[in-house]
Amino acid sequence: MSVESTLASHGITLPEAAAPVANYVPAVISGSLLFISGQLCLDGRFKSH
């Protein structure tokens, strides 16, 4: 049973995600650190979704 069908069987509906209000940077380097956001790790590599 999928998550969607399980939620529906319990009468639960989720709202649509809000549209982004700006352009977001997927990664920022600060010194020797890399900060990532909104990335999915697929096949051992990070890719923007």
C-alpha distance matrix in Angstrom:
0.0 3.8 6.7 8.3 6.4 6.6 10.1 11.0 10.3 12.8 15.1 15.0 16.2 17.4 20.8 21.6 23.1 26.8 28.8 30.9 34.4 36.1 36.0 34.8 36.1 33.4 35.8 39.2 41.6 43.8 46.2 44.4 41.0 38.3 36.0 32.8 30.5 27.5 27.1 24.3 25.2 24.2 26.0 28.2 29.6 29.1 28.4 28.5 25.4
3.8 0.0 3.8 5.3 5.3 6.2 8.7 9.9 10.6 12.7 14.4 13.5 13.9 14.5 17.7 18.1 19.5 23.3 25.1 27.1 30.7 32.3 32.2 31.1 32.5 29.9 32.4 35.8 38.3 40.6 43.2 41.5 38.1 35.2 32.8 29.6 27.1 24.0 23.8 21.1 22.3 21.6 23.7 25.8 26.9 26.1 25.2 25.0 21.8
6.7 3.8 0.0 3.8 5.5 5.1 6.2 8.5 9.9 10.9 12.4 10.8 11.3 11.5 14.8 15.7 16.8 20.6 22.8 24.7 28.1 29.9 30.1 28.8 30.4 28.0 30.5 33.7 36.3 38.4 41.1 39.6 36.0 33.3 30.6 27.5 24.8 21.9 22.1 19.8 21.4 21.3 23.8 25.5 26.4 25.2 24.4 23.9 20.6
8.3 5.3 3.8 0.0 3.8 5.5 5.2 6.2 8.6 10.1 10.6 9.1 8.7 9.4 12.6 13.3 15.2 18.9 21.1 23.5 26.9 29.0 29.4 28.6 30.5 28.4 31.2 34.5 37.4 39.6 42.5 41.3 37.7 34.7 32.0 28.7 25.7 22.5 23.1 21.1 23.2 22.9 25.7 27.6 28.1 26.5 25.2 24.3 20.8
6.4 5.3 5.5 3.8 0.0 3.8 5.4 4.9 6.0 8.7 9.7 9.6 10.2 12.0 15.3 16.5 18.7 22.3 24.6 27.1 30.5 32.7 33.1 32.4 34.3 32.2 34.9 38.3 41.1 43.2 46.1 44.7 41.1 38.2 35.5 32.3 29.4 26.2 26.7 24.5 26.3 25.8 28.3 30.3 31.1 29.8 28.6 27.8 24.3
6.6 6.2 5.1 5.5 3.8 0.0 3.8 5.4 5.1 6.5 8.8 8.6 10.4 12.2 15.9 17.6 19.5 23.1 25.7 28.0 31.2 33.5 34.0 32.9 34.8 32.6 35.1 38.2 40.9 42.8 45.5 44.1 40.5 37.9 35.1 32.1 29.3 26.4 27.0 24.8 26.4 26.3 28.8 30.4 31.4 30.2 29.4 28.7 25.4
10.1 8.7 6.2 5.2 5.4 3.8 0.0 3.8 5.5 5.2 6.4 5.0 6.8 8.7 12.4 14.6 16.6 20.1 23.0 25.4 28.4 30.9 31.8 30.8 32.9 31.1 33.7 36.7 39.6 41.3 44.3 43.1 39.4 36.8 33.8 30.8 27.7 25.0 26.0 24.3 26.4 26.7 29.5 31.0 31.6 29.9 28.9 27.8 24.5
11.0 9.9 8.5 6.2 4.9 5.4 3.8 0.0 3.8 5.3 4.9 5.4 6.6 9.5 12.8 14.9 17.6 20.9 23.7 26.5 29.5 32.1 33.1 32.6 34.9 33.2 36.1 39.2 42.2 44.1 47.1 46.1 42.4 39.6 36.6 33.5 30.3 27.3 28.4 26.8 29.0 29.0 31.8 33.5 34.0 32.3 31.0 29.7 26.2
10.3 10.6 9.9 8.6 6.0 5.1 5.5 3.8 0.0 3.8 5.5 7.5 9.9 12.9 16.4 18.6 21.2 24.6 27.4 30.1 33.1 35.7 36.7 36.0 38.2 36.3 39.0 42.1 44.9 46.7 49.7 48.5 44.8 42.1 39.2 36.2 33.1 30.2 31.1 29.3 31.2 31.1 33.6 35.4 36.2 34.7 33.7 32.7 29.2
12.8 12.7 10.9 10.1 8.7 6.5 5.2 5.3 3.8 0.0 3.8 5.5 8.9 11.9 15.4 18.2 20.6 23.7 26.9 29.4 32.2 34.9 36.2 35.3 37.6 35.9 38.4 41.3 44.1 45.6 48.6 47.5 43.8 41.3 38.2 35.5 32.3 29.8 31.0 29.4 31.4 31.8 34.5 35.8 36.6 34.9 34.1 33.0 29.6
15.1 14.4 12.4 10.6 9.7 8.8 6.4 4.9 5.5 3.8 0.0 3.8 6.6 10.1 13.1 16.1 18.9 21.8 24.9 27.8 30.3 33.3 34.8 34.3 36.9 35.5 38.3 41.1 44.2 45.7 48.9 48.1 44.3 41.7 38.5 35.6 32.3 29.6 31.1 29.9 32.2 32.7 35.6 37.0 37.4 35.5 34.3 32.8 29.3
15.0 13.5 10.8 9.1 9.6 8.6 5.0 5.4 7.5 5.5 3.8 0.0 3.8 6.7 10.0 13.0 15.5 18.5 21.7 24.4 27.0 29.9 31.3 30.7 33.2 31.9 34.7 37.4 40.5 42.0 45.1 44.4 40.6 38.1 34.8 32.0 28.6 26.0 27.7 26.6 29.2 29.9 32.9 34.2 34.4 32.3 31.1 29.5 26.2
16.2 13.9 11.3 8.7 10.2 10.4 6.8 6.6 9.9 8.9 6.6 3.8 0.0 3.8 6.6 9.5 12.3 15.2 18.4 21.3 23.8 26.8 28.3 28.0 30.7 29.6 32.6 35.4 38.7 40.4 43.6 43.1 39.3 36.6 33.2 30.3 26.8 24.0 25.8 25.0 27.9 28.5 31.8 33.1 33.0 30.6 29.1 27.2 23.7
17.4 14.5 11.5 9.4 12.0 12.2 8.7 9.5 12.9 11.9 10.1 6.7 3.8 0.0 3.8 6.6 8.8 11.9 15.1 17.7 20.4 23.3 24.7 24.3 27.0 26.0 29.0 31.7 35.0 36.7 40.0 39.6 35.8 33.0 29.7 26.7 23.2 20.4 22.5 22.0 25.0 26.0 29.4 30.5 30.1 27.6 26.1 24.0 20.6
20.8 17.7 14.8 12.6 15.3 15.9 12.4 12.8 16.4 15.4 13.1 10.0 6.6 3.8 0.0 3.8 6.4 8.7 12.0 14.9 17.3 20.4 22.3 22.3 25.3 24.8 27.9 30.6 34.0 35.7 39.2 39.1 35.4 32.5 29.0 26.2 22.5 19.7 22.2 22.3 25.7 26.8 30.4 31.4 30.5 27.7 25.9 23.3 20.1
21.6 18.1 15.7 13.3 16.5 17.6 14.6 14.9 18.6 18.2 16.1 13.0 9.5 6.6 3.8 0.0 3.8 6.4 9.0 12.2 14.9 17.8 19.4 19.7 22.8 22.3 25.7 28.5 32.1 34.0 37.5 37.4 33.8 30.8 27.4 24.4 20.6 17.7 20.1 20.4 23.9 24.8 28.4 29.6 28.4 25.5 23.3 20.5 17.2
23.1 19.5 16.8 15.2 18.7 19.5 16.6 17.6 21.2 20.6 18.9 15.5 12.3 8.8 6.4 3.8 0.0 3.8 6.5 9.0 11.9 14.6 16.0 16.1 19.1 18.7 22.1 24.8 28.3 30.2 33.8 33.8 30.2 27.2 23.8 20.8 17.1 14.2 17.0 17.7 21.3 22.7 26.4 27.2 25.7 22.6 20.6 17.6 14.6
26.8 23.3 20.6 18.9 22.3 23.1 20.1 20.9 24.6 23.7 21.8 18.5 15.2 11.9 8.7 6.4 3.8 0.0 3.8 6.4 8.6 11.8 13.9 14.5 17.9 18.3 21.6 24.0 27.7 29.4 33.1 33.5 30.0 27.1 23.6 20.9 17.2 14.8 18.0 19.4 23.2 24.7 28.5 29.0 27.2 23.8 21.6 18.3 15.8
28.8 25.1 22.8 21.1 24.6 25.7 23.0 23.7 27.4 26.9 24.9 21.7 18.4 15.1 12.0 9.0 6.5 3.8 0.0 3.8 6.4 9.1 11.0 12.3 15.8 16.5 20.1 22.5 26.3 28.2 31.9 32.5 29.2 26.1 22.9 20.1 16.6 14.1 17.2 18.9 22.7 24.1 27.8 28.4 26.2 22.7 20.2 16.6 14.4
30.9 27.1 24.7 23.5 27.1 28.0 25.4 26.5 30.1 29.4 27.8 24.4 21.3 17.7 14.9 12.2 9.0 6.4 3.8 0.0 3.8 5.7 7.5 8.6 12.3 13.4 16.8 18.9 22.7 24.6 28.3 29.1 25.9 22.9 19.7 17.2 13.8 12.0 15.2 17.6 21.3 23.1 26.8 26.9 24.4 20.8 18.5 14.8 13.3
34.4 30.7 28.1 26.9 30.5 31.2 28.4 29.5 33.1 32.2 30.3 27.0 23.8 20.4 17.3 14.9 11.9 8.6 6.4 3.8 0.0 3.8 7.2 9.1 12.9 14.9 17.9 19.4 23.2 24.7 28.4 29.7 26.7 23.9 20.8 18.8 15.7 14.6 18.0 20.8 24.4 26.3 30.0 29.8 27.2 23.5 21.3 17.6 16.6
36.1 32.3 29.9 29.0 32.7 33.5 30.9 32.1 35.7 34.9 33.3 29.9 26.8 23.3 20.4 17.8 14.6 11.8 9.1 5.7 3.8 0.0 3.8 6.2 9.8 12.4 15.2 16.4 20.1 21.8 25.5 26.9 24.1 21.4 18.5 16.8 14.2 13.6 16.7 19.8 23.2 25.2 28.7 28.3 25.3 21.7 19.6 15.9 15.7
36.0 32.2 30.1 29.4 33.1 34.0 31.8 33.1 36.7 36.2 34.8 31.3 28.3 24.7 22.3 19.4 16.0 13.9 11.0 7.5 7.2 3.8 0.0 3.8 6.8 9.5 12.4 13.9 17.6 19.7 23.3 24.5 21.9 18.9 16.5 14.6 12.4 11.9 14.4 17.7 20.9 22.8 26.0 25.6 22.4 18.8 16.6 13.1 13.5
34.8 31.1 28.8 28.6 32.4 32.9 30.8 32.6 36.0 35.3 34.3 30.7 28.0 24.3 22.3 19.7 16.1 14.5 12.3 8.6 9.1 6.2 3.8 0.0 3.8 6.3 9.0 10.7 14.5 16.6 20.3 21.2 18.4 15.4 12.8 10.9 8.8 8.9 11.6 15.1 18.1 20.4 23.6 22.8 19.8 16.1 14.4 11.1 12.1
36.1 32.5 30.4 30.5 34.3 34.8 32.9 34.9 38.2 37.6 36.9 33.2 30.7 27.0 25.3 22.8 19.1 17.9 15.8 12.3 12.9 9.8 6.8 3.8 0.0 3.8 5.6 7.3 11.0 13.5 17.0 17.8 15.3 12.2 10.1 8.6 7.8 9.0 10.6 14.3 16.7 19.2 22.0 20.8 17.6 14.0 12.9 10.2 12.4
33.4 29.9 28.0 28.4 32.2 32.6 31.1 33.2 36.3 35.9 35.5 31.9 29.6 26.0 24.8 22.3 18.7 18.3 16.5 13.4 14.9 12.4 9.5 6.3 3.8 0.0 3.8 7.2 10.6 13.6 16.8 16.8 14.0 10.4 8.4 5.8 5.3 6.3 7.0 10.7 12.9 15.4 18.2 17.0 13.9 10.3 9.4 7.1 9.7
35.8 32.4 30.5 31.2 34.9 35.1 33.7 36.1 39.0 38.4 38.3 34.7 32.6 29.0 27.9 25.7 22.1 21.6 20.1 16.8 17.9 15.2 12.4 9.0 5.6 3.8 0.0 3.8 6.9 10.0 13.0 13.0 10.3 6.8 5.5 4.4 6.3 8.8 8.8 12.3 13.5 16.4 18.7 16.7 13.7 10.5 10.8 9.8 12.8
39.2 35.8 33.7 34.5 38.3 38.2 36.7 39.2 42.1 41.3 41.1 37.4 35.4 31.7 30.6 28.5 24.8 24.0 22.5 18.9 19.4 16.4 13.9 10.7 7.3 7.2 3.8 0.0 3.8 6.5 9.8 10.6 8.3 5.8 5.3 6.7 9.0 12.1 12.4 15.8 16.8 19.8 21.8 19.5 16.6 13.7 14.5 13.5 16.6
41.6 38.3 36.3 37.4 41.1 40.9 39.6 42.2 44.9 44.1 44.2 40.5 38.7 35.0 34.0 32.1 28.3 27.7 26.3 22.7 23.2 20.1 17.6 14.5 11.0 10.6 6.9 3.8 0.0 3.8 6.3 7.1 5.7 4.5 6.3 8.8 11.9 15.2 14.9 17.9 18.2 21.1 22.6 19.8 17.2 15.0 16.4 16.2 19.5
43.8 40.6 38.4 39.6 43.2 42.8 41.3 44.1 46.7 45.6 45.7 42.0 40.4 36.7 35.7 34.0 30.2 29.4 28.2 24.6 24.7 21.8 19.7 16.6 13.5 13.6 10.0 6.5 3.8 0.0 3.8 6.1 5.3 6.4 7.8 11.2 14.0 17.6 17.8 20.8 21.0 24.1 25.6 22.6 20.3 18.2 19.8 19.5 22.7
46.2 43.2 41.1 42.5 46.1 45.5 44.3 47.1 49.7 48.6 48.9 45.1 43.6 40.0 39.2 37.5 33.8 33.1 31.9 28.3 28.4 25.5 23.3 20.3 17.0 16.8 13.0 9.8 6.3 3.8 0.0 3.8 5.6 8.2 10.6 14.0 17.2 20.8 20.5 23.2 22.9 25.9 26.8 23.6 21.6 20.0 22.0 22.2 25.5
44.4 41.5 39.6 41.3 44.7 44.1 43.1 46.1 48.5 47.5 48.1 44.4 43.1 39.6 39.1 37.4 33.8 33.5 32.5 29.1 29.7 26.9 24.5 21.2 17.8 16.8 13.0 10.6 7.1 6.1 3.8 0.0 3.8 6.8 10.0 13.2 16.8 20.2 19.3 21.5 20.6 23.5 24.2 20.7 19.1 18.0 20.5 21.3 24.6
41.0 38.1 36.0 37.7 41.1 40.5 39.4 42.4 44.8 43.8 44.3 40.6 39.3 35.8 35.4 33.8 30.2 30.0 29.2 25.9 26.7 24.1 21.9 18.4 15.3 14.0 10.3 8.3 5.7 5.3 5.6 3.8 0.0 3.8 6.4 9.8 13.3 16.8 16.1 18.4 17.9 21.1 22.1 18.8 17.1 15.5 18.0 18.6 21.7
38.3 35.2 33.3 34.7 38.2 37.9 36.8 39.6 42.1 41.3 41.7 38.1 36.6 33.0 32.5 30.8 27.2 27.1 26.1 22.9 23.9 21.4 18.9 15.4 12.2 10.4 6.8 5.8 4.5 6.4 8.2 6.8 3.8 0.0 3.8 6.4 10.1 13.4 12.5 15.0 14.8 17.9 19.3 16.3 14.2 12.2 14.4 14.8 18.0
36.0 32.8 30.6 32.0 35.5 35.1 33.8 36.6 39.2 38.2 38.5 34.8 33.2 29.7 29.0 27.4 23.8 23.6 22.9 19.7 20.8 18.5 16.5 12.8 10.1 8.4 5.5 5.3 6.3 7.8 10.6 10.0 6.4 3.8 0.0 3.8 6.9 10.5 10.6 13.5 14.1 17.5 19.6 16.9 14.8 12.0 13.8 13.5 16.1
32.8 29.6 27.5 28.7 32.3 32.1 30.8 33.5 36.2 35.5 35.6 32.0 30.3 26.7 26.2 24.4 20.8 20.9 20.1 17.2 18.8 16.8 14.6 10.9 8.6 5.8 4.4 6.7 8.8 11.2 14.0 13.2 9.8 6.4 3.8 0.0 3.8 7.0 6.8 9.9 11.0 14.4 16.9 14.7 12.4 9.2 10.4 9.9 12.3
30.5 27.1 24.8 25.7 29.4 29.3 27.7 30.3 33.1 32.3 32.3 28.6 26.8 23.2 22.5 20.6 17.1 17.2 16.6 13.8 15.7 14.2 12.4 8.8 7.8 5.3 6.3 9.0 11.9 14.0 17.2 16.8 13.3 10.1 6.9 3.8 0.0 3.8 5.5 9.0 11.3 14.6 17.6 16.1 13.9 10.3 10.5 8.9 10.4
27.5 24.0 21.9 22.5 26.2 26.4 25.0 27.3 30.2 29.8 29.6 26.0 24.0 20.4 19.7 17.7 14.2 14.8 14.1 12.0 14.6 13.6 11.9 8.9 9.0 6.3 8.8 12.1 15.2 17.6 20.8 20.2 16.8 13.4 10.5 7.0 3.8 0.0 3.8 6.9 10.1 12.9 16.4 15.6 13.5 9.8 9.0 6.7 7.0
27.1 23.8 22.1 23.1 26.7 27.0 26.0 28.4 31.1 31.0 31.1 27.7 25.8 22.5 22.2 20.1 17.0 18.0 17.2 15.2 18.0 16.7 14.4 11.6 10.6 7.0 8.8 12.4 14.9 17.8 20.5 19.3 16.1 12.5 10.6 6.8 5.5 3.8 0.0 3.8 6.6 9.3 12.7 11.9 9.7 6.1 5.7 4.8 6.2
24.3 21.1 19.8 21.1 24.5 24.8 24.3 26.8 29.3 29.4 29.9 26.6 25.0 22.0 22.3 20.4 17.7 19.4 18.9 17.6 20.8 19.8 17.7 15.1 14.3 10.7 12.3 15.8 17.9 20.8 23.2 21.5 18.4 15.0 13.5 9.9 9.0 6.9 3.8 0.0 3.8 6.1 9.7 9.6 8.3 5.6 5.6 6.4 6.5
25.2 22.3 21.4 23.2 26.3 26.4 26.4 29.0 31.2 31.4 32.2 29.2 27.9 25.0 25.7 23.9 21.3 23.2 22.7 21.3 24.4 23.2 20.9 18.1 16.7 12.9 13.5 16.8 18.2 21.0 22.9 20.6 17.9 14.8 14.1 11.0 11.3 10.1 6.6 3.8 0.0 3.8 6.6 5.9 5.4 4.4 6.3 8.8 9.7
24.2 21.6 21.3 22.9 25.8 26.3 26.7 29.0 31.1 31.8 32.7 29.9 28.5 26.0 26.8 24.8 22.7 24.7 24.1 23.1 26.3 25.2 22.8 20.4 19.2 15.4 16.4 19.8 21.1 24.1 25.9 23.5 21.1 17.9 17.5 14.4 14.6 12.9 9.3 6.1 3.8 0.0 3.8 5.4 5.5 6.2 6.9 9.9 10.3
26.0 23.7 23.8 25.7 28.3 28.8 29.5 31.8 33.6 34.5 35.6 32.9 31.8 29.4 30.4 28.4 26.4 28.5 27.8 26.8 30.0 28.7 26.0 23.6 22.0 18.2 18.7 21.8 22.6 25.6 26.8 24.2 22.1 19.3 19.6 16.9 17.6 16.4 12.7 9.7 6.6 3.8 0.0 3.8 5.5 8.2 9.5 13.0 13.8
28.2 25.8 25.5 27.6 30.3 30.4 31.0 33.5 35.4 35.8 37.0 34.2 33.1 30.5 31.4 29.6 27.2 29.0 28.4 26.9 29.8 28.3 25.6 22.8 20.8 17.0 16.7 19.5 19.8 22.6 23.6 20.7 18.8 16.3 16.9 14.7 16.1 15.6 11.9 9.6 5.9 5.4 3.8 0.0 3.8 6.8 9.6 13.1 14.7
29.6 26.9 26.4 28.1 31.1 31.4 31.6 34.0 36.2 36.6 37.4 34.4 33.0 30.1 30.5 28.4 25.7 27.2 26.2 24.4 27.2 25.3 22.4 19.8 17.6 13.9 13.7 16.6 17.2 20.3 21.6 19.1 17.1 14.2 14.8 12.4 13.9 13.5 9.7 8.3 5.4 5.5 5.5 3.8 0.0 3.8 6.4 10.1 12.3
29.1 26.1 25.2 26.5 29.8 30.2 29.9 32.3 34.7 34.9 35.5 32.3 30.6 27.6 27.7 25.5 22.6 23.8 22.7 20.8 23.5 21.7 18.8 16.1 14.0 10.3 10.5 13.7 15.0 18.2 20.0 18.0 15.5 12.2 12.0 9.2 10.3 9.8 6.1 5.6 4.4 6.2 8.2 6.8 3.8 0.0 3.8 6.9 9.4
28.4 25.2 24.4 25.2 28.6 29.4 28.9 31.0 33.7 34.1 34.3 31.1 29.1 26.1 25.9 23.3 20.6 21.6 20.2 18.5 21.3 19.6 16.6 14.4 12.9 9.4 10.8 14.5 16.4 19.8 22.0 20.5 18.0 14.4 13.8 10.4 10.5 9.0 5.7 5.6 6.3 6.9 9.5 9.6 6.4 3.8 0.0 3.8 6.3
28.5 25.0 23.9 24.3 27.8 28.7 27.8 29.7 32.7 33.0 32.8 29.5 27.2 24.0 23.3 20.5 17.6 18.3 16.6 14.8 17.6 15.9 13.1 11.1 10.2 7.1 9.8 13.5 16.2 19.5 22.2 21.3 18.6 14.8 13.5 9.9 8.9 6.7 4.8 6.4 8.8 9.9 13.0 13.1 10.1 6.9 3.8 0.0 3.8
25.4 21.8 20.6 20.8 24.3 25.4 24.5 26.2 29.2 29.6 29.3 26.2 23.7 20.6 20.1 17.2 14.6 15.8 14.4 13.3 16.6 15.7 13.5 12.1 12.4 9.7 12.8 16.6 19.5 22.7 25.5 24.6 21.7 18.0 16.1 12.3 10.4 7.0 6.2 6.5 9.7 10.3 13.8 14.7 12.3 9.4 6.3 3.8 0.0
